[in-house]
Amino acid sequence: MKKFRARFNEIKEFEVVKETEKQIVYINEYKRECREAKIADWQSWHNSKEDAINYLIRKKQAEINQLEARIIYIKEEMNKIYKL
């Protein structure tokens, strides 16, 4: 069965040998069996390429939201400094 791994900013298709609720065993690009968690901080496995793309988009949007919140905080801190 084919699955898609979204990792960092790329998506690769792999042949899956075995799948459990939390882990996946697949054939890597060197033709070796590898075991990984289905979901980790750096990667996630998906049934379709579209699902993998949507995952990466959501992850990047969350990063943008965090950065925007940080900018707002820093601007507020700057305003406090100006009022000193």
C-alpha positions as CSV (number, residue, x, y, z in Angstrom):
1,M,0.0,0.0,0.0
2,K,1.3,3.5,-0.8
3,K,1.5,6.3,1.7
4,F,2.8,9.8,1.7
5,R,5.3,11.2,4.3
6,A,5.3,14.9,4.8
7,R,8.7,15.8,6.3
8,F,10.0,19.3,6.7
9,N,9.0,20.9,3.4
10,E,8.8,17.9,1.2
11,I,6.4,15.0,0.5
12,K,7.6,11.5,-0.6
13,E,5.6,8.5,-1.6
14,F,6.6,5.1,0.0
15,E,5.4,1.5,-0.1
16,V,4.1,0.6,3.4
17,V,4.7,-3.0,4.6
18,K,3.0,-2.8,7.9
19,E,0.9,-0.3,9.8
20,T,-0.3,0.0,13.4
21,E,-2.2,2.7,15.2
22,K,1.0,4.6,16.0
23,Q,3.7,3.2,13.8
24,I,4.4,2.5,10.2
25,V,6.9,0.1,8.5
26,Y,7.9,1.1,5.0
27,I,10.5,0.5,2.3
28,N,12.9,3.4,2.1
29,E,14.7,4.8,-0.9
30,Y,17.6,2.3,-0.3
31,K,15.2,-0.7,-0.4
32,R,15.4,-1.2,3.4
33,E,12.6,-1.6,5.8
34,C,12.3,1.3,8.3
35,R,10.0,1.9,11.2
36,E,8.7,5.3,12.2
37,A,6.0,6.9,14.3
38,K,3.1,8.0,12.2
39,I,3.1,11.4,13.7
40,A,6.2,13.2,15.1
41,D,7.3,16.8,15.3
42,W,9.3,16.6,12.1
43,Q,7.1,14.3,10.0
44,S,3.6,12.8,9.5
45,W,2.2,10.0,7.3
46,H,-0.9,10.4,5.1
47,N,-3.1,8.4,2.8
48,S,-3.0,10.9,-0.1
49,K,-0.7,13.5,-1.4
50,E,-3.4,16.1,-1.0
51,D,-3.7,15.3,2.8
52,A,0.1,15.6,3.1
53,I,0.0,19.0,1.4
54,N,-2.8,20.2,3.6
55,Y,-0.9,19.1,6.7
56,L,2.2,21.1,5.6
57,I,0.1,24.1,4.9
58,R,-1.6,23.9,8.3
59,K,1.8,23.5,10.0
60,K,3.2,26.6,8.2
61,Q,0.1,28.6,9.0
62,A,0.5,27.8,12.7
63,E,4.1,29.0,12.5
64,I,2.9,32.3,10.9
65,N,0.3,32.7,13.6
66,Q,2.9,32.2,16.3
67,L,5.2,34.7,14.7
68,E,2.4,37.3,14.3
69,A,1.6,36.9,18.0
70,R,5.3,37.4,18.8
71,I,5.4,40.6,16.8
72,I,2.3,42.0,18.6
73,Y,4.0,41.2,21.9
74,I,7.2,42.9,20.9
75,K,5.4,46.0,19.7
76,E,3.5,46.2,23.0
77,E,6.9,46.0,24.8
78,M,8.3,48.7,22.6
79,N,5.3,51.0,23.4
80,K,6.0,50.4,27.2
81,I,9.6,51.5,26.6
82,Y,8.5,54.6,24.7
83,K,6.3,55.6,27.7
84,L,9.2,55.5,30.2
